[in-house]
Structures are given as C-alpha cells and as structure tokens.
Amino acid sequence: MEEKIINQIQSSLPSLFFFMEKQKKRNIIINYDKEVDVLYISFEALQKANDTEFFSDDILVRKKNKAIIGLTLLNFKKSLSS
C-alpha cells in the first residue's frame, strides 16, 4: 500500500509543479479530513473560493476570480485502494 501511494505521488509531482510554475504559485497547503475522507489542496494561502467546478465525480476545482486556488478530492483514501 505504501509503495502504491509513493508511486502515485511521484507520478503526480511533475504535473503539479508545472501547474504551479505556470500559475506563479509558490506554496501548497494540504489538509486531509479523515472523518469525511476528503483531501484539500490549496495553492498559496488558504482562501475562500467564489466558484467551484466539477472536474470529475471526485475532484472539485476551487476558483477565486477565475484563478484556480485549490482542489478538493472527495473519497480520497477510497480512491487509493482502487
């Protein structure tokens, strides 16, 4: 299980860093809520979104003034086991 998680993180990093460079973001804040199995990824400081788009059934893109400020991954732990 740990190896699978590490491989998933490793395979995601290039895309994440490309996005951060393109958007001129410098920080990532990650929070996991175990009770509801949701992973929150925020870019820069924690902010309230004024728009949310569904990327897929389990991924929400949070935006503020049309700029992406974070992602919400629903059913996160469950998705790792599939």
N, C-alpha and C positions, 0 to 999 in steps of 0.2 A: 504494500500500500504506500509506504513512504517513497519508494523508488518511483512509483507512478506519479505521485504528487510532484516530486522534484522534476521529473521529466516534463510534466505539463507546465510547470512554472518556467523552466528553462526554454521550452519551445515558444512561450508567450512573450518572453522578455524582448526580443528584437522588435516585434511589432509595437510593444508598449513604449519602448524608448524612441522609436521612430515617431510615434504619435506625439510624445512629449516634446521632442525636438521641434517638430513641425508647429506645434501649438505654443511653443516657448514656455512650457511648463517646467518647473524645477523640482517640485515635491510631489510625493504620493503619500496619501494617508489611507491606511487600510484598517477597517474595523469589521469584525465578524460577530454577529449576534447568533449565538448557539441556540437560543430558545426558538427562534423562527427560521434558522438555517439560511441567513442572508449575509452575503459579503458586500460591504460597501467600499468602493474605491473612489477617493476624492483626489482631485488634482489641485495643488496649491493648498490654500486654507479651506476649512470647512465652510460651505456656503449653502444657502437655501436656493434650490432651483425654482425657476418660474415656468419651466416647461419640462416635460418628460416624454420620451418617445420609446416605444417598444422596439427593440432590435430583434428580439426573438421572444419565445414564451417565457424564458427565464432571465433575460437580460434587458434592463432598462437603462437608457441613456439620459442622464440628467443634464439639463442645459440652463444657462442663465444668459439672457440677452443673446441667444443663438449660439453661444460658445459652450462647448462640452466642459462641464465642471466635474463630472463623475459618472460612475457606473454603479448599478445595483444588480447583483447576481443573486437571483432567487434560487432556492433549493440547492445551495452551493455544495454542501457535503454530499448530498444525494447524487449530484452530477459527477462527482469524483469517482463514485463506485460503479458508474455505468461504463 
